[in-house]
């Protein structure tokens, strides 16, 4: 919990917890930039601010409210970006309303921006939904509560009830990101196997148009707006000098592209870092078609350590369906370049897609085996259909989308090919074995350090390679009329059991090496 005092108007900003997210953050930086950035903005406008990152604390909603039981809040903001967080956010808001009957409660984030009408109908305890970028909206809500403005229509992106109807104001993007203060920081969240690790956002927006992404529907982010290179490097320097930060994760959807404006920005960013002789490592996100040696080598010289690249599929038809705007050949070339310049690659890959044939599934895996995967998730990722993404329309056209019984669940679907469906269903059993195995592997990295992560990950990836090869062979020969049953794939469990022994032996070797 982080408390900042500056006035008599009290604000609580909360990122509720949900266990699936907490498990995913096992080895990750658990900082929440959303509430930290909003807190900094409101602090600069003269408000008392308390932030609670329940995902970091691993607190349930009762514990969150217990921690602030002695404070009366005028305004409570709930950050609910992922769709899966809604039920936890809803539970928190209901509990908060009982404790704070007169406080203004607002929810915001990607999912609320897309589902504001459903939320206002579903959750009477919430007063407003903030859609789009939140800084200006939250400040003006506070002004409204203090009677500094008298019309909700003045608040950009605000969804609210009025005379039995739901209204929403047009959103407004912040054109000058340099005008925003640096986010407040909680140093406890900086601990990571890569060292002292912090998150930074250099710009907002992505020129991509991926059909599985709902960000554009929520924020109209096709136009990228960047902070100035100087402003970004000022923040990095501040993080290094104040907190000893060693590793920066840039959370931009894309760090740069090949427009003249972006290339000039990149040139100035590199120059700023060089002139200040800053010593840090960092990770960025890139699209495959933006990967070239020249820029990568220049960035590596100032500390580029890792590139996350969204490959998504090794089947051209599926890439086209995803509206990725790339070819399989471009994806392979991007991976080749990244390895040639010796930069660590973190790859996004959607293995299972409902419209694919079994032959396309095999082709997808063949591609994955050929280029190599950096993590186990790429062997079992399935396409998630979130509210507001264009893929909804694709699946309706195929008559594959299953009607939802509520608005907050992720869409479920049928499969076009029965063998792909069988494969997917068997894989759900296998993922349970895989989670236990991955947790054991993660514990080794946590215990002995990041330098052993590649060695440990090789074991994890080799297991999943063997598992998926055997499962593909099994599903190809099985009678599609047969019922899916866990006892039919006991041979898969044997693979994990065999490799658990390998992990134990590897840990013993590492322990001896570490003395």
C-alpha positions as CSV (number, residue, x, y, z in Angstrom):
1,X,0.0,0.0,0.0
2,X,1.3,3.5,-0.9
3,X,-0.1,6.6,0.8
4,X,0.5,10.2,-0.4
5,X,-1.0,13.1,1.5
6,X,-1.7,16.6,0.0
7,X,-5.2,17.8,0.9
8,X,-8.5,17.1,2.7
9,X,-10.0,15.3,-0.3
10,X,-9.2,11.5,0.0
11,X,-8.8,9.3,-3.0
12,X,-8.4,5.5,-3.0
13,X,-7.1,3.8,-6.2
14,X,-7.3,0.0,-6.2
15,X,-6.1,-2.8,-8.6
16,X,-8.1,-5.8,-7.3
17,X,-6.6,-9.2,-7.2
18,X,-7.5,-12.4,-9.0
19,X,-5.5,-15.6,-8.5
20,X,-5.0,-16.4,-12.2
21,X,-3.2,-13.1,-12.7
22,X,-1.2,-13.5,-9.5
23,X,0.1,-16.9,-10.7
24,X,1.1,-15.5,-14.1
25,X,3.2,-12.8,-12.2
26,X,5.2,-15.5,-10.4
27,X,8.5,-14.4,-12.0
28,X,7.3,-11.0,-13.3
29,X,7.5,-7.4,-12.1
30,X,4.3,-6.9,-10.1
31,X,4.1,-3.1,-10.5
32,X,0.8,-1.6,-11.6
33,X,1.5,1.5,-13.7
34,X,-2.2,2.3,-14.2
35,X,-2.9,3.2,-10.6
36,X,0.6,4.6,-10.1
37,X,0.2,7.0,-13.0
38,X,-3.3,8.1,-11.9
39,X,-2.1,8.6,-8.4
40,X,0.8,10.8,-9.5
41,X,-1.6,12.9,-11.6
42,X,-4.1,13.4,-8.8
43,X,-1.3,14.1,-6.3
44,X,-0.1,16.9,-8.6
45,X,-3.6,18.4,-8.4
46,X,-3.6,18.5,-4.7
47,X,-5.4,15.3,-3.5
48,X,-4.7,12.8,-0.8
49,X,-4.1,9.5,-2.6
50,X,-3.9,5.9,-1.3
51,X,-3.1,3.2,-3.8
52,X,-3.5,-0.6,-3.2
53,X,-2.0,-3.0,-5.7
54,X,-3.8,-6.1,-4.4
55,X,-2.3,-8.2,-7.2
56,X,1.1,-7.5,-5.7
57,X,0.0,-7.9,-2.1
58,X,-2.0,-11.0,-3.0
59,X,-4.8,-9.6,-0.9
60,X,-8.5,-10.5,-1.2
61,X,-11.1,-7.7,-1.2
62,X,-11.9,-8.0,2.5
63,X,-8.2,-7.5,3.3
64,X,-8.0,-4.4,1.1
65,X,-10.8,-2.8,2.9
66,X,-9.4,-3.9,6.3
67,X,-6.1,-2.1,5.5
68,X,-7.9,1.3,4.9
69,X,-10.7,0.9,7.5
70,X,-9.6,4.0,9.4
71,X,-9.8,6.3,6.4
72,X,-12.9,8.0,4.9
73,X,-12.7,8.3,1.1
74,X,-14.4,10.8,-1.1
75,X,-13.5,9.0,-4.3
76,X,-12.7,5.4,-5.0
77,X,-11.3,4.4,-8.4
78,X,-11.0,0.7,-9.5
79,X,-8.7,-0.3,-12.2
80,X,-10.1,-3.3,-14.2
81,X,-8.2,-3.6,-17.5
82,X,-8.4,-7.3,-18.1
83,X,-11.9,-8.8,-18.7
84,X,-11.2,-11.7,-16.3
85,X,-10.8,-9.1,-13.5
86,X,-14.4,-7.9,-13.6
87,X,-15.9,-10.3,-11.1
88,X,-13.2,-9.5,-8.5
89,X,-13.7,-5.8,-9.2
90,X,-17.5,-6.1,-8.9
91,X,-17.1,-7.9,-5.6
92,X,-14.8,-5.2,-4.3
93,X,-17.1,-2.4,-5.4
94,X,-20.1,-4.1,-3.7
95,X,-18.1,-4.4,-0.4
96,X,-16.7,-0.9,-0.7
97,X,-20.2,0.5,-1.2
98,X,-21.3,-1.0,2.1
99,X,-18.3,0.5,3.9
100,X,-18.4,3.8,2.1
101,X,-22.1,4.5,1.3
102,X,-21.6,8.1,0.3
103,X,-18.3,7.8,-1.6
104,X,-18.2,8.2,-5.4
105,X,-17.0,4.9,-6.9
106,X,-15.7,4.7,-10.5
107,X,-14.4,1.8,-12.5
108,X,-12.1,2.2,-15.5
109,X,-9.7,0.2,-17.8
110,X,-9.9,-1.6,-21.2
111,X,-12.8,-3.9,-20.3
112,X,-15.0,-1.2,-18.7
113,X,-14.3,1.1,-21.7
114,X,-15.9,-1.6,-23.9
115,X,-18.7,-2.7,-21.6
116,X,-19.7,0.5,-19.8
117,X,-23.4,0.1,-20.5
118,X,-23.5,-3.5,-19.3
119,X,-21.5,-2.5,-16.1
120,X,-23.8,0.4,-15.3
121,X,-26.8,-1.9,-15.7
122,X,-25.2,-4.8,-13.7
123,X,-23.6,-2.9,-10.9
124,X,-25.8,-0.2,-9.2
125,X,-23.1,0.3,-6.6
126,X,-20.8,2.0,-9.1
127,X,-21.5,5.6,-9.9
128,X,-19.4,6.1,-13.1
129,X,-17.4,4.3,-15.7
130,X,-14.3,6.1,-17.0
131,X,-13.6,5.1,-20.6
132,X,-10.4,5.8,-22.5
133,X,-7.5,7.5,-20.9
134,X,-8.2,8.2,-17.2
135,X,-6.1,11.1,-16.0
136,X,-8.2,14.1,-17.0
137,X,-11.5,12.2,-16.4
138,X,-10.6,11.4,-12.8
139,X,-9.5,14.9,-12.0
140,X,-12.7,16.3,-13.4
141,X,-14.8,13.8,-11.5
142,X,-13.1,15.0,-8.3
143,X,-13.9,18.6,-9.4
144,X,-17.5,17.6,-9.9
145,X,-17.7,16.1,-6.4
146,X,-16.2,19.4,-5.0
147,X,-18.7,21.5,-7.0
148,X,-15.9,23.0,-9.1
149,X,-17.9,22.0,-12.2
150,X,-21.6,21.3,-12.3
151,X,-22.1,19.3,-15.5
152,X,-21.0,15.7,-16.0
153,X,-21.0,16.4,-19.8
154,X,-17.7,18.3,-19.3
155,X,-15.9,15.0,-18.3
156,X,-14.3,13.3,-21.3
157,X,-15.0,9.6,-21.7
158,X,-17.4,9.4,-18.7
159,X,-20.3,7.0,-18.8
160,X,-23.1,7.7,-16.3
161,X,-26.8,7.3,-15.6
162,X,-29.1,10.2,-16.2
163,X,-33.0,10.2,-16.1
164,X,-33.2,6.4,-16.5
165,X,-30.7,6.4,-19.4
166,X,-27.0,5.7,-19.8
167,X,-25.0,8.5,-21.3
168,X,-21.4,8.5,-22.5
169,X,-19.3,11.6,-23.3
170,X,-16.8,11.6,-26.2
171,X,-13.4,10.5,-25.0
172,X,-10.3,12.8,-25.5
173,X,-6.7,11.6,-26.0
174,X,-3.9,13.4,-24.2
175,X,-1.8,14.9,-26.9
176,X,1.1,16.1,-24.7
177,X,2.2,13.1,-22.7
178,X,5.2,15.1,-21.4
179,X,2.6,17.1,-19.4
180,X,2.0,14.1,-17.2
181,X,4.1,13.5,-14.0
182,X,6.1,10.4,-13.6
183,X,4.1,7.6,-11.9
184,X,4.6,7.2,-8.2
185,X,6.6,4.1,-7.3
186,X,6.4,1.3,-4.7
187,X,10.0,-0.1,-4.4
188,X,8.7,-3.4,-3.1
189,X,7.3,-4.2,-6.5
190,X,10.7,-3.8,-8.2
191,X,12.1,-7.1,-7.0
192,X,12.4,-9.6,-9.9
193,X,14.7,-12.4,-11.0
194,X,16.2,-10.0,-13.6
195,X,17.2,-7.6,-10.7
196,X,15.7,-4.3,-9.7
197,X,13.0,-4.1,-12.4
198,X,10.5,-1.3,-13.2
199,X,7.9,-0.6,-15.9
200,X,8.0,2.5,-18.2
201,X,5.6,3.6,-21.0
202,X,7.2,5.8,-23.7
203,X,4.1,6.2,-25.8
204,X,0.5,5.2,-26.2
205,X,-0.9,3.6,-29.3
206,X,-0.2,0.9,-32.0
207,X,-0.6,1.1,-35.8
208,X,-1.5,-2.6,-35.9
209,X,-5.0,-3.8,-36.6
210,X,-5.0,-7.3,-35.1
211,X,-8.5,-8.9,-35.1
212,X,-7.9,-10.5,-31.7
213,X,-7.1,-7.2,-30.0
214,X,-9.7,-5.1,-28.3
215,X,-7.5,-2.2,-27.4
216,X,-8.4,-0.1,-30.5
217,X,-12.1,-0.5,-29.8
218,X,-11.5,0.7,-26.2
219,X,-9.1,3.6,-26.9
220,X,-9.0,4.4,-30.6
221,X,-5.2,4.0,-30.4
222,X,-4.2,3.5,-34.0
223,X,-2.4,6.8,-33.9
224,X,0.7,6.5,-31.7
225,X,1.4,9.4,-29.4
226,X,4.9,9.4,-27.7
227,X,6.5,11.3,-24.9
228,X,9.7,13.1,-26.0
229,X,12.9,11.1,-25.8
230,X,14.2,13.5,-23.2
231,X,11.2,13.0,-21.0
232,X,11.5,9.2,-21.2
233,X,15.2,9.2,-20.4
234,X,14.6,11.7,-17.5
235,X,12.3,9.1,-16.0
236,X,14.8,6.3,-16.5
237,X,17.6,8.3,-15.0
238,X,15.3,9.1,-12.0
239,X,14.6,5.4,-11.5
240,X,18.3,4.5,-11.6
241,X,19.4,7.3,-9.3
242,X,16.5,7.0,-6.7
243,X,15.8,3.3,-6.7
244,X,18.8,1.6,-8.2
245,X,16.7,0.2,-11.1
246,X,18.7,-2.2,-13.3
247,X,16.1,-3.4,-15.8
248,X,13.3,-1.5,-17.6
249,X,10.3,-3.1,-19.2
250,X,8.8,-0.8,-21.8
251,X,5.1,-1.5,-21.9
252,X,4.4,0.2,-25.2
253,X,2.4,-1.9,-27.6
254,X,5.2,-1.2,-30.1
255,X,8.4,0.7,-29.2
256,X,9.0,2.0,-32.7
257,X,8.1,1.6,-36.4
258,X,9.6,2.7,-39.7
259,X,7.8,6.0,-40.2
260,X,10.2,9.0,-40.4
261,X,8.7,10.4,-37.2
262,X,9.3,7.2,-35.2
263,X,12.8,6.7,-36.6
264,X,13.7,10.3,-35.5
265,X,12.3,9.6,-32.1
266,X,14.4,6.4,-31.8
267,X,17.6,8.3,-32.9
268,X,17.0,11.0,-30.2
269,X,16.3,8.4,-27.5
270,X,19.5,6.5,-28.2
271,X,21.5,9.7,-28.2
272,X,19.9,10.8,-24.9
273,X,20.9,7.6,-23.2
274,X,24.4,7.7,-24.6
275,X,25.0,11.3,-23.5
276,X,24.0,10.5,-19.9
277,X,26.0,7.2,-19.9
278,X,23.1,5.4,-18.2
279,X,23.7,1.8,-17.3
280,X,20.6,-0.3,-17.5
281,X,19.1,-3.2,-19.5
282,X,15.6,-3.1,-21.1
283,X,13.0,-5.0,-23.0
284,X,10.7,-3.7,-25.8
285,X,7.8,-4.9,-27.9
286,X,8.1,-5.0,-31.7
287,X,6.1,-6.2,-34.7
288,X,7.9,-8.7,-36.9
289,X,7.9,-6.3,-39.9
290,X,9.7,-3.7,-37.8
291,X,12.7,-5.9,-37.0
292,X,16.0,-4.8,-38.6
293,X,19.6,-5.3,-37.6
294,X,20.5,-1.6,-37.7
295,X,18.1,-0.4,-35.0
296,X,18.6,-3.6,-32.9
297,X,22.4,-3.2,-32.8
298,X,22.1,0.5,-31.9
299,X,19.7,-0.3,-29.1
300,X,21.7,-3.3,-27.9
301,X,24.7,-0.9,-27.5
302,X,22.7,1.1,-24.9
303,X,21.3,-2.0,-23.1
304,X,18.6,-3.7,-25.1
305,X,18.3,-7.2,-23.6
306,X,15.0,-8.7,-24.8
307,X,12.4,-8.2,-27.6
308,X,8.9,-9.4,-27.3
309,X,7.6,-10.2,-30.8
310,X,4.1,-11.2,-31.7
311,X,4.5,-14.0,-34.3
312,X,1.1,-15.5,-33.5
313,X,1.0,-18.2,-36.2
314,X,3.0,-20.1,-38.7
315,X,0.0,-20.5,-41.1
316,X,-0.5,-17.7,-43.6
317,X,-4.3,-18.1,-43.8
318,X,-4.5,-17.6,-40.1
319,X,-2.2,-14.6,-40.1
320,X,-4.5,-13.1,-42.7
321,X,-7.5,-13.9,-40.6
322,X,-5.8,-12.3,-37.6
323,X,-5.1,-9.2,-39.7
324,X,-1.5,-9.3,-38.6
325,X,-0.3,-7.6,-41.8
326,X,2.8,-9.9,-42.0
327,X,3.9,-13.0,-43.8
328,X,5.2,-16.2,-42.4
329,X,8.5,-15.5,-44.2
330,X,8.7,-12.1,-42.4
331,X,8.1,-13.7,-39.0
332,X,10.9,-16.3,-39.6
333,X,13.3,-13.5,-40.8
334,X,12.5,-11.5,-37.7
335,X,13.4,-14.4,-35.5
336,X,16.6,-15.1,-37.5
337,X,17.7,-11.4,-37.1
338,X,17.1,-11.3,-33.4
339,X,19.1,-14.4,-32.8
340,X,21.9,-13.2,-35.1
341,X,22.3,-10.0,-33.0
342,X,22.1,-12.1,-29.9
343,X,19.1,-10.5,-28.3
344,X,16.8,-12.6,-26.1
345,X,13.5,-13.3,-27.8
346,X,10.1,-13.6,-26.1
347,X,7.6,-14.8,-28.6
348,X,3.8,-14.4,-28.7
349,X,2.1,-17.4,-30.4
350,X,-1.5,-18.5,-30.6
351,X,-1.3,-22.2,-31.2
352,X,-5.0,-23.1,-31.4
353,X,-7.5,-21.2,-33.4
354,X,-11.2,-22.3,-33.8
355,X,-11.2,-21.9,-37.6
356,X,-8.1,-24.0,-38.3
357,X,-8.0,-27.5,-39.8
358,X,-6.1,-30.3,-38.1
359,X,-3.5,-30.0,-40.9
360,X,-3.1,-26.3,-40.1
361,X,-2.7,-27.2,-36.4
362,X,0.1,-29.6,-37.4
363,X,1.6,-27.0,-39.6
364,X,1.5,-24.5,-36.7
365,X,3.4,-26.9,-34.5
366,X,5.9,-27.7,-37.2
367,X,6.6,-24.0,-37.5
368,X,7.0,-23.7,-33.7
369,X,9.4,-26.6,-33.5
370,X,11.4,-25.2,-36.4
371,X,11.9,-21.7,-35.1
372,X,12.0,-22.7,-31.4
373,X,9.9,-21.4,-28.6
374,X,11.2,-19.4,-25.6
375,X,8.4,-20.5,-23.3
376,X,5.9,-23.3,-22.6
377,X,2.8,-21.2,-23.1
378,X,3.3,-21.2,-26.9
379,X,2.7,-24.9,-27.0
380,X,-0.8,-24.6,-25.5
381,X,-2.1,-21.1,-26.1
382,X,-5.6,-20.9,-27.5
383,X,-7.2,-17.9,-29.1
384,X,-9.1,-15.7,-26.5
385,X,-12.0,-13.8,-27.9
386,X,-12.5,-10.6,-25.7
387,X,-15.4,-8.2,-25.9
388,X,-14.9,-5.7,-28.7
389,X,-12.4,-7.6,-30.8
390,X,-13.1,-8.0,-34.5
391,X,-12.6,-11.8,-34.3
392,X,-16.1,-12.0,-32.8
393,X,-17.4,-11.2,-36.3
394,X,-15.3,-13.9,-37.9
395,X,-16.6,-16.6,-35.6
396,X,-20.2,-15.5,-36.1
397,X,-19.7,-15.8,-39.8
398,X,-18.5,-19.4,-39.2
399,X,-21.4,-20.0,-36.8
400,X,-18.8,-21.0,-34.2
401,X,-19.4,-18.5,-31.4
402,X,-21.3,-19.8,-28.4
403,X,-23.9,-17.4,-27.0
404,X,-22.8,-16.1,-23.6
405,X,-25.0,-16.1,-20.5
406,X,-23.3,-12.9,-19.2
407,X,-21.2,-10.0,-20.5
408,X,-18.1,-10.5,-18.5
409,X,-16.9,-14.0,-19.5
410,X,-14.5,-14.4,-22.4
411,X,-16.3,-15.8,-25.5
412,X,-16.3,-19.5,-25.9
413,X,-16.6,-21.2,-29.3
414,X,-16.9,-24.4,-31.2
415,X,-14.2,-25.7,-33.6
416,X,-14.5,-26.1,-37.3
417,X,-12.5,-29.3,-37.3
418,X,-13.5,-32.0,-34.8
419,X,-9.9,-33.2,-34.5
420,X,-8.7,-29.8,-33.5
421,X,-11.5,-29.7,-30.9
422,X,-10.4,-33.2,-29.6
423,X,-6.8,-32.0,-29.4
424,X,-7.8,-28.8,-27.5
425,X,-9.9,-30.8,-25.0
426,X,-7.2,-33.3,-24.2
427,X,-4.8,-30.4,-23.9
428,X,-6.8,-28.9,-21.0
429,X,-6.0,-32.1,-18.9
430,X,-2.3,-31.8,-19.9
431,X,-2.1,-28.1,-18.9
432,X,-2.7,-29.1,-15.3
433,X,0.4,-31.4,-15.3
434,X,2.2,-28.6,-17.1
435,X,1.4,-26.0,-14.4
436,X,2.9,-28.1,-11.6
437,X,6.0,-28.7,-13.7
438,X,6.4,-25.1,-14.6
439,X,6.0,-24.1,-10.9
440,X,8.9,-26.5,-10.0
441,X,11.0,-24.9,-12.8
442,X,10.2,-21.4,-11.7
443,X,11.2,-22.2,-8.1
444,X,14.7,-23.1,-9.4
445,X,15.1,-19.8,-11.1
446,X,13.8,-17.9,-8.0
447,X,16.2,-19.8,-5.7
448,X,19.3,-19.6,-7.8
449,X,18.9,-16.6,-10.1
450,X,18.1,-15.5,-13.6
451,X,21.3,-16.8,-15.1
452,X,19.9,-20.3,-14.9
453,X,16.6,-19.5,-16.5
454,X,17.7,-20.5,-20.0
455,X,19.0,-23.8,-18.8
456,X,15.8,-24.5,-16.9
457,X,13.6,-23.3,-19.7
458,X,15.3,-25.7,-22.1
459,X,14.0,-28.6,-20.0
460,X,10.5,-27.1,-19.9
461,X,10.4,-26.5,-23.7
462,X,11.8,-29.9,-24.5
463,X,9.0,-31.5,-22.4
464,X,6.3,-29.6,-24.1
465,X,7.8,-30.4,-27.5
466,X,7.7,-34.2,-26.7
467,X,4.2,-33.9,-25.2
468,X,2.6,-32.1,-28.2
469,X,4.3,-34.4,-30.7
470,X,2.8,-37.4,-29.0
471,X,-0.6,-35.8,-28.5
472,X,-0.8,-34.8,-32.2
473,X,0.0,-38.4,-33.2
474,X,-2.6,-39.8,-30.7
475,X,-5.4,-37.4,-31.8
476,X,-4.7,-38.1,-35.5
477,X,-5.4,-41.8,-35.0
478,X,-8.2,-41.7,-32.4
479,X,-11.8,-42.2,-33.4
480,X,-13.4,-38.8,-33.3
481,X,-16.6,-40.3,-31.9
482,X,-14.7,-41.4,-28.8
483,X,-15.3,-39.5,-25.5
484,X,-12.4,-37.3,-24.3
485,X,-11.1,-38.9,-21.1
486,X,-8.0,-38.1,-19.0
487,X,-7.2,-41.8,-18.5
488,X,-6.7,-42.2,-22.3
489,X,-3.6,-40.0,-22.1
490,X,-1.8,-41.4,-19.1
491,X,1.3,-41.7,-21.3
492,X,1.5,-37.9,-21.3
493,X,1.6,-37.9,-17.5
494,X,4.5,-40.3,-17.7
495,X,6.5,-37.8,-19.8
496,X,6.1,-35.1,-17.1
497,X,7.0,-37.6,-14.3
498,X,10.1,-38.6,-16.2
499,X,11.2,-35.0,-16.6
500,X,10.4,-34.1,-13.0
501,X,13.4,-36.4,-12.2
502,X,15.5,-34.4,-14.7
503,X,14.5,-31.1,-13.0
504,X,15.4,-32.5,-9.6
505,X,18.8,-33.6,-10.9
506,X,19.3,-30.2,-12.6
507,X,18.6,-28.4,-9.4
508,X,21.1,-30.6,-7.5
509,X,23.8,-29.7,-10.1
510,X,23.0,-25.9,-9.8
511,X,23.1,-26.1,-6.1
512,X,26.5,-27.7,-6.2
513,X,27.7,-25.0,-8.6
514,X,26.4,-22.3,-6.3
515,X,28.2,-23.9,-3.4
